[in-house]
Amino acid sequence: MSTFKKSLFQLHLFVFLAGLTGPLGNLIQLNGLNLVLYRMLITSMVLLVIYFFTKNKPTINTSSKWKLIGVGIIIAIHWVLFYTSIKLSNVSIGLVCLSSVGVFTVLMDPFFTKRQIQWKELFISFISLMGILCIFQFDTKYRLGISVGLLSSLMVALFTQLNKRLTANIAPQTIQTFQMIGGFSFLALLVFIISFFTHTNIPLPTYSDWGWLLILAIACTVWSNFLMLSSLKYVSPFTMNVTLNLEPVYGILISFVVFQEHKQLGFSFYIGFLLIAVSVLIQMFRVLRTPK
């Protein structure tokens, strides 16, 4: 298997694991902020154990550490917005909003890579956006959840661009460790401030919540993020983000089976979902024809 094809396989495995995060988040009773706090706590602890037992630990300078911590904060914000979107609507709506990542990526690309806007990529992203707007226009009860989900997608496009630059010189495990610690530290401070000024206790997960959080942290965060960062060495941020449009496919199918969400969704959802699926197929056809 060539290096590029191996990277594509890692990318699709990452997307499948990412598709599980929505259903798992719906099973956890905590709100979006506290859910991500505990997710990042467990993830940071696992990564620190792995880092402690790693031989020949890579060294990075202070400037790079702060950059990784900053990106970790962006990832934390994305996760909080993503799970809040799910809690405000449902898993299917929260996941389908991630399909707008391609639009944000194309628009950001000139600022990060100095290349001109790729009109073919913008057209593909526009198809996905039309799918989301179709759902937004007709399923009015989900508008708040969709709006929060779109902000979540903006954060994905931003940290993907930043991670692309970091993966060139820093090992994936090191990136993960500092980003998760940075994100957790930011959320821990935020939750403490909120708890202090509202005079409320920080909620604790139930026994079942701890079980789902462990799966979410170890399989869907530590392992999946390693796959994502490894694949970014050989695939473009746009290809990764368009491939991420498959995340709703996996997550929605699971939510249909587990939560019976197909009973909650109208015809406009399926029209929008079809447009998103078309955009994914077009981009993957382009990538496989001209691997770069």
VOPAGU-2260 file (C-alpha; in pm, 1 decimal, decimal comma):
REM VOPAGU-2260
SITE   aa  ch    i         X         Y         Z
SITE  MET   A    0       0,0       0,0       0,0
SITE  SER   A    1     140,7     340,6    -100,1
SITE  THR   A    2     192,9     611,1     158,7
SITE  PHE   A    3     -86,8     820,7      10,0
SITE  LYS   A    4    -338,1     533,3       8,8
SITE  LYS   A    5    -237,7     445,7     366,8
SITE  SER   A    6    -306,5     807,7     462,7
SITE  LEU   A    7    -649,7     793,4     298,2
SITE  PHE   A    8    -727,5     471,9     489,7
SITE  GLN   A    9    -620,8     636,7     817,1
SITE  LEU   A   10    -834,0     937,6     729,0
SITE  HIS   A   11   -1148,0     730,6     668,2
SITE  LEU   A   12   -1094,7     527,9     986,0
SITE  PHE   A   13   -1061,4     855,9    1175,3
SITE  VAL   A   14   -1387,3     980,3    1020,6
SITE  PHE   A   15   -1569,1     660,6    1120,7
SITE  LEU   A   16   -1453,2     700,0    1482,0
SITE  ALA   A   17   -1549,5    1068,2    1466,0
SITE  GLY   A   18   -1895,9     958,1    1356,1
SITE  LEU   A   19   -1935,6     774,5    1686,5
SITE  THR   A   20   -1875,0    1088,5    1893,8
SITE  GLY   A   21   -2222,5    1232,0    1828,3
SITE  PRO   A   22   -2420,6     926,1    1940,4
SITE  LEU   A   23   -2189,3     879,0    2239,0
SITE  GLY   A   24   -2234,6    1243,4    2337,7
SITE  ASN   A   25   -2611,2    1200,7    2323,7
SITE  LEU   A   26   -2587,5     904,6    2561,6
SITE  ILE   A   27   -2395,0    1114,5    2817,1
SITE  GLN   A   28   -2626,0    1318,0    3040,1
SITE  LEU   A   29   -2387,4    1610,6    3097,7
SITE  ASN   A   30   -2423,5    1938,7    2909,9
SITE  GLY   A   31   -2179,4    2024,0    2630,1
SITE  LEU   A   32   -1931,1    2216,0    2845,9
SITE  ASN   A   33   -1898,1    1960,0    3125,0
SITE  LEU   A   34   -1902,5    1668,0    2881,9
SITE  VAL   A   35   -1597,7    1806,5    2698,7
SITE  LEU   A   36   -1427,6    1891,6    3028,5
SITE  TYR   A   37   -1431,2    1526,0    3138,6
SITE  ARG   A   38   -1353,2    1401,8    2786,9
SITE  MET   A   39   -1038,4    1614,7    2778,3
SITE  LEU   A   40    -948,6    1519,4    3136,7
SITE  ILE   A   41    -947,1    1147,3    3057,0
SITE  THR   A   42    -773,7    1204,3    2724,3
SITE  SER   A   43    -499,9    1415,3    2884,9
SITE  MET   A   44    -437,3    1151,5    3152,6
SITE  VAL   A   45    -408,8     871,9    2893,2
SITE  LEU   A   46    -174,7    1077,0    2674,6
SITE  LEU   A   47      45,5    1171,2    2971,3
SITE  VAL   A   48      83,3     802,7    3064,2
SITE  ILE   A   49     177,4     718,9    2704,4
SITE  TYR   A   50     417,7    1014,0    2693,9
SITE  PHE   A   51     578,9     908,9    3023,4
SITE  PHE   A   52     658,3     559,4    2891,2
SITE  THR   A   53     776,1     681,0    2550,2
SITE  LYS   A   54    1147,1     641,2    2492,0
SITE  ASN   A   55    1345,8     917,1    2320,6
SITE  LYS   A   56    1084,6    1180,4    2391,0
SITE  PRO   A   57    1089,6    1454,9    2124,9
SITE  THR   A   58    1177,8    1802,1    2246,3
SITE  ILE   A   59    1000,2    2113,8    2121,6
SITE  ASN   A   60    1064,4    2479,1    2193,2
SITE  THR   A   61     847,9    2699,5    2413,1
SITE  SER   A   62     695,4    2884,8    2118,7
SITE  SER   A   63     569,1    2558,5    1965,3
SITE  LYS   A   64     425,3    2446,6    2300,1
SITE  TRP   A   65     216,7    2763,2    2326,0
SITE  LYS   A   66      97,1    2721,7    1967,6
SITE  LEU   A   67     -16,6    2367,0    2046,9
SITE  ILE   A   68    -193,7    2483,6    2361,3
SITE  GLY   A   69    -368,5    2757,4    2161,6
SITE  VAL   A   70    -493,1    2508,0    1901,9
SITE  GLY   A   71    -606,3    2282,6    2188,2
SITE  ILE   A   72    -827,1    2564,9    2315,0
SITE  ILE   A   73    -983,0    2599,2    1968,2
SITE  ILE   A   74   -1050,0    2223,2    1963,1
SITE  ALA   A   75   -1213,5    2248,3    2306,8
SITE  ILE   A   76   -1439,7    2530,8    2185,6
SITE  HIS   A   77   -1533,8    2325,3    1878,8
SITE  TRP   A   78   -1629,9    2024,3    2091,4
SITE  VAL   A   79   -1837,6    2233,3    2332,7
SITE  LEU   A   80   -2025,8    2393,7    2041,9
SITE  PHE   A   81   -2070,1    2056,5    1869,0
SITE  TYR   A   82   -2224,6    1883,8    2171,2
SITE  THR   A   83   -2432,3    2189,3    2253,6
SITE  SER   A   84   -2569,9    2173,8    1898,1
SITE  ILE   A   85   -2665,1    1809,5    1954,5
SITE  LYS   A   86   -2833,9    1887,2    2286,2
SITE  LEU   A   87   -3028,9    2175,8    2123,0
SITE  SER   A   88   -3147,3    1963,7    1828,9
SITE  ASN   A   89   -3040,8    1600,4    1782,7
SITE  VAL   A   90   -2741,9    1393,2    1672,2
SITE  SER   A   91   -2831,3    1401,1    1303,2
SITE  ILE   A   92   -2861,4    1780,4    1287,5
SITE  GLY   A   93   -2542,5    1834,8    1488,5
SITE  LEU   A   94   -2346,9    1602,1    1261,0
SITE  VAL   A   95   -2482,3    1732,1     931,3
SITE  CYS   A   96   -2369,9    2086,1    1022,4
SITE  LEU   A   97   -2010,7    1965,3    1002,3
SITE  SER   A   98   -2056,7    1945,1     625,8
SITE  SER   A   99   -2008,3    2322,2     608,9
SITE  VAL   A  100   -1642,3    2277,7     704,6
SITE  GLY   A  101   -1544,8    2258,6     336,3
SITE  VAL   A  102   -1679,3    2609,6     269,7
SITE  PHE   A  103   -1486,8    2759,6     560,8
SITE  THR   A  104   -1171,9    2572,4     456,9
SITE  VAL   A  105   -1179,3    2703,4      98,8
SITE  LEU   A  106   -1230,9    3060,1     220,8
SITE  MET   A  107    -951,3    3032,5     480,6
SITE  ASP   A  108    -701,7    2860,0     251,8
SITE  PRO   A  109    -563,1    3175,7      81,9
SITE  PHE   A  110    -474,8    3323,4     422,5
SITE  PHE   A  111    -286,9    3012,5     537,7
SITE  THR   A  112    -134,6    2873,5     217,9
SITE  LYS   A  113    -112,4    3189,4       3,2
SITE  ARG   A  114    -280,6    3008,3    -286,0
SITE  GLN   A  115    -579,2    3146,8    -473,2
SITE  ILE   A  116    -933,5    3029,7    -405,8
SITE  GLN   A  117    -995,6    2701,0    -585,1
SITE  TRP   A  118   -1329,0    2750,0    -759,3
SITE  LYS   A  119   -1391,0    2378,6    -810,4
SITE  GLU   A  120   -1347,2    2322,5    -437,1
SITE  LEU   A  121   -1573,0    2617,7    -361,5
SITE  PHE   A  122   -1841,7    2473,9    -590,5
SITE  ILE   A  123   -1822,6    2134,6    -415,1
SITE  SER   A  124   -1847,7    2306,7     -76,9
SITE  PHE   A  125   -2139,9    2514,5    -202,3
SITE  ILE   A  126   -2334,7    2193,3    -272,4
SITE  SER   A  127   -2286,3    2089,9      92,8
SITE  LEU   A  128   -2390,2    2435,0     211,6
SITE  MET   A  129   -2708,2    2417,6       4,2
SITE  GLY   A  130   -2790,1    2091,6     178,9
SITE  ILE   A  131   -2754,9    2253,8     519,6
SITE  LEU   A  132   -2956,3    2559,6     414,7
SITE  CYS   A  133   -3230,7    2330,1     287,8
SITE  ILE   A  134   -3262,1    2178,6     634,6
SITE  PHE   A  135   -3230,9    2520,5     802,4
SITE  GLN   A  136   -3507,9    2674,8     590,7
SITE  PHE   A  137   -3771,6    2406,2     639,7
SITE  ASP   A  138   -3693,0    2246,6     977,4
SITE  THR   A  139   -3731,0    2572,1    1170,8
SITE  LYS   A  140   -3731,5    2407,6    1515,0
SITE  TYR   A  141   -3365,9    2315,2    1463,6
SITE  ARG   A  142   -3238,6    2660,4    1368,3
SITE  LEU   A  143   -3063,4    2734,9    1697,7
SITE  GLY   A  144   -2894,5    2395,9    1695,8
SITE  ILE   A  145   -2787,2    2448,1    1332,2
SITE  SER   A  146   -2646,2    2794,4    1408,2
SITE  VAL   A  147   -2434,5    2658,3    1694,4
SITE  GLY   A  148   -2331,6    2365,9    1473,4
SITE  LEU   A  149   -2209,0    2604,1    1201,6
SITE  LEU   A  150   -1991,4    2786,4    1454,4
SITE  SER   A  151   -1854,4    2446,7    1554,7
SITE  SER   A  152   -1765,4    2378,5    1189,4
SITE  LEU   A  153   -1583,2    2711,1    1165,4
SITE  MET   A  154   -1361,8    2601,4    1454,6
SITE  VAL   A  155   -1288,1    2271,2    1275,3
SITE  ALA   A  156   -1169,6    2452,2     962,2
SITE  LEU   A  157    -950,0    2680,4    1172,2
SITE  PHE   A  158    -774,4    2416,4    1381,0
SITE  THR   A  159    -727,2    2190,8    1076,7
SITE  GLN   A  160    -538,1    2466,0     896,5
SITE  LEU   A  161    -326,0    2530,5    1204,8
SITE  ASN   A  162    -258,9    2159,0    1259,3
SITE  LYS   A  163    -146,5    2119,9     898,3
SITE  ARG   A  164     139,0    2360,1     967,7
SITE  LEU   A  165     230,1    2193,4    1297,1
SITE  THR   A  166     240,1    1834,3    1168,0
SITE  ALA   A  167     531,2    1919,4     939,8
SITE  ASN   A  168     777,9    1942,4    1228,9
SITE  ILE   A  169     613,9    1791,6    1539,3
SITE  ALA   A  170     523,2    1428,0    1611,4
SITE  PRO   A  171     147,2    1351,1    1627,9
SITE  GLN   A  172     167,9    1217,8    1984,7
SITE  THR   A  173     335,8    1537,6    2105,4
SITE  ILE   A  174      74,8    1748,7    1926,9
SITE  GLN   A  175    -208,9    1553,7    2087,0
SITE  THR   A  176     -62,8    1569,6    2436,8
SITE  PHE   A  177     -10,8    1945,0    2449,1
SITE  GLN   A  178    -337,8    2023,3    2270,1
SITE  MET   A  179    -549,2    1810,7    2503,8
SITE  ILE   A  180    -376,8    1951,8    2812,9
SITE  GLY   A  181    -423,8    2304,3    2678,1
SITE  GLY   A  182    -790,5    2247,0    2601,6
SITE  PHE   A  183    -858,5    2082,3    2937,0
SITE  SER   A  184    -681,2    2360,0    3131,1
SITE  PHE   A  185    -887,4    2623,8    2950,1
SITE  LEU   A  186   -1217,4    2445,8    3017,4
SITE  ALA   A  187   -1127,5    2366,4    3379,4
SITE  LEU   A  188   -1062,8    2736,3    3442,3
SITE  LEU   A  189   -1385,3    2832,5    3263,7
SITE  VAL   A  190   -1596,9    2579,9    3456,5
SITE  PHE   A  191   -1441,4    2689,0    3787,1
SITE  ILE   A  192   -1520,1    3055,9    3715,3
SITE  ILE   A  193   -1879,8    2974,0    3619,5
SITE  SER   A  194   -1923,2    2756,8    3929,1
SITE  PHE   A  195   -1775,2    3026,7    4154,4
SITE  PHE   A  196   -1994,2    3311,4    4030,5
SITE  THR   A  197   -2314,5    3106,9    4004,4
SITE  HIS   A  198   -2257,1    2934,8    4341,4
SITE  THR   A  199   -2318,0    2591,2    4190,0
SITE  ASN   A  200   -2128,7    2264,6    4215,6
SITE  ILE   A  201   -1946,6    2116,0    3919,2
SITE  PRO   A  202   -2163,0    1817,5    3811,2
SITE  LEU   A  203   -2012,5    1469,9    3825,8
SITE  PRO   A  204   -2076,3    1202,0    3561,3
SITE  THR   A  205   -2292,6     901,0    3649,0
SITE  TYR   A  206   -2147,6     548,5    3634,3
SITE  SER   A  207   -2283,1     498,0    3282,8
SITE  ASP   A  208   -2150,7     840,3    3180,7
SITE  TRP   A  209   -1799,6     737,4    3291,0
SITE  GLY   A  210   -1821,8     428,8    3069,6
SITE  TRP   A  211   -1924,0     626,9    2761,6
SITE  LEU   A  212   -1663,7     894,6    2840,4
SITE  LEU   A  213   -1386,1     632,5    2848,8
SITE  ILE   A  214   -1483,4     507,0    2502,5
SITE  LEU   A  215   -1515,2     864,9    2378,7
SITE  ALA   A  216   -1175,0     964,1    2516,9
SITE  ILE   A  217    -964,4     658,3    2430,2
SITE  ALA   A  218   -1107,9     526,8    2100,7
SITE  CYS   A  219   -1268,0     840,2    1957,0
SITE  THR   A  220   -1008,9    1092,9    2074,1
SITE  VAL   A  221    -662,8     948,6    2144,8
SITE  TRP   A  222    -660,9     691,5    1866,2
SITE  SER   A  223    -870,3     883,4    1612,1
SITE  ASN   A  224    -673,4    1207,5    1652,1
SITE  PHE   A  225    -349,1    1015,9    1602,5
SITE  LEU   A  226    -491,6     881,5    1274,5
SITE  MET   A  227    -603,3    1230,1    1169,8
SITE  LEU   A  228    -268,5    1396,8    1243,0
SITE  SER   A  229     -78,7    1116,0    1069,5
SITE  SER   A  230    -293,6    1143,4     756,0
SITE  LEU   A  231    -248,8    1522,7     741,4
SITE  LYS   A  232     117,5    1470,3     653,1
SITE  TYR   A  233      11,9    1352,2     305,1
SITE  VAL   A  234    -340,8    1481,2     238,3
SITE  SER   A  235    -459,2    1841,4     212,8
SITE  PRO   A  236    -678,3    2012,2     476,0
SITE  PHE   A  237    -954,8    2048,4     215,4
SITE  THR   A  238    -950,4    1676,3     134,4
SITE  MET   A  239    -962,1    1595,4     504,6
SITE  ASN   A  240   -1249,6    1832,0     572,7
SITE  VAL   A  241   -1455,0    1715,2     274,4
SITE  THR   A  242   -1394,3    1354,3     379,0
SITE  LEU   A  243   -1521,7    1458,5     722,0
SITE  ASN   A  244   -1857,2    1501,7     549,4
SITE  LEU   A  245   -1882,6    1122,9     576,6
SITE  GLU   A  246   -1895,2    1164,6     954,7
SITE  PRO   A  247   -2269,4    1247,4     943,3
SITE  VAL   A  248   -2328,8     934,1     735,8
SITE  TYR   A  249   -2187,3     705,4    1004,2
SITE  GLY   A  250   -2326,1     902,6    1295,8
SITE  ILE   A  251   -2673,9     947,5    1147,5
SITE  LEU   A  252   -2709,1     578,9    1061,1
SITE  ILE   A  253   -2616,4     492,6    1421,0
SITE  SER   A  254   -2859,7     751,7    1560,3
SITE  PHE   A  255   -3137,8     616,5    1337,5
SITE  VAL   A  256   -3087,2     269,2    1486,5
SITE  VAL   A  257   -3020,2     366,7    1848,5
SITE  PHE   A  258   -3233,1     680,0    1895,8
SITE  GLN   A  259   -3495,2     633,1    1619,1
SITE  GLU   A  260   -3419,1     985,5    1496,8
SITE  HIS   A  261   -3561,5     918,6    1150,2
SITE  LYS   A  262   -3902,8     968,1    1311,2
SITE  GLN   A  263   -3807,5    1324,9    1409,9
SITE  LEU   A  264   -3676,2    1442,8    1072,2
SITE  GLY   A  265   -3873,3    1584,3     781,0
SITE  PHE   A  266   -3836,9    1540,2     405,1
SITE  SER   A  267   -3614,4    1849,0     379,0
SITE  PHE   A  268   -3350,9    1674,4     591,1
SITE  TYR   A  269   -3314,7    1393,6     340,2
SITE  ILE   A  270   -3294,5    1635,0      44,2
SITE  GLY   A  271   -3019,5    1826,7     225,7
SITE  PHE   A  272   -2841,9    1508,2     320,9
SITE  LEU   A  273   -2847,9    1392,0     -43,1
SITE  LEU   A  274   -2678,9    1714,8    -155,8
SITE  ILE   A  275   -2407,8    1667,6     107,3
SITE  ALA   A  276   -2349,3    1307,6      -3,8
SITE  VAL   A  277   -2309,2    1424,9    -366,2
SITE  SER   A  278   -2041,7    1677,1    -264,3
SITE  VAL   A  279   -1846,3    1404,7     -82,4
SITE  LEU   A  280   -1858,0    1168,6    -380,4
SITE  ILE   A  281   -1739,1    1438,9    -621,5
SITE  GLN   A  282   -1441,8    1536,2    -405,4
SITE  MET   A  283   -1332,7    1177,5    -337,0
SITE  PHE   A  284   -1349,8    1105,9    -711,0
SITE  ARG   A  285   -1122,0    1405,1    -774,7
SITE  VAL   A  286    -877,4    1301,2    -503,1
SITE  LEU   A  287    -847,8     941,0    -621,9
SITE  ARG   A  288    -794,0    1050,8    -982,4
SITE  THR   A  289    -517,4    1297,8    -900,1
SITE  PRO   A  290    -350,1    1202,3    -570,3
SITE  LYS   A  291    -113,0    1474,3    -451,0
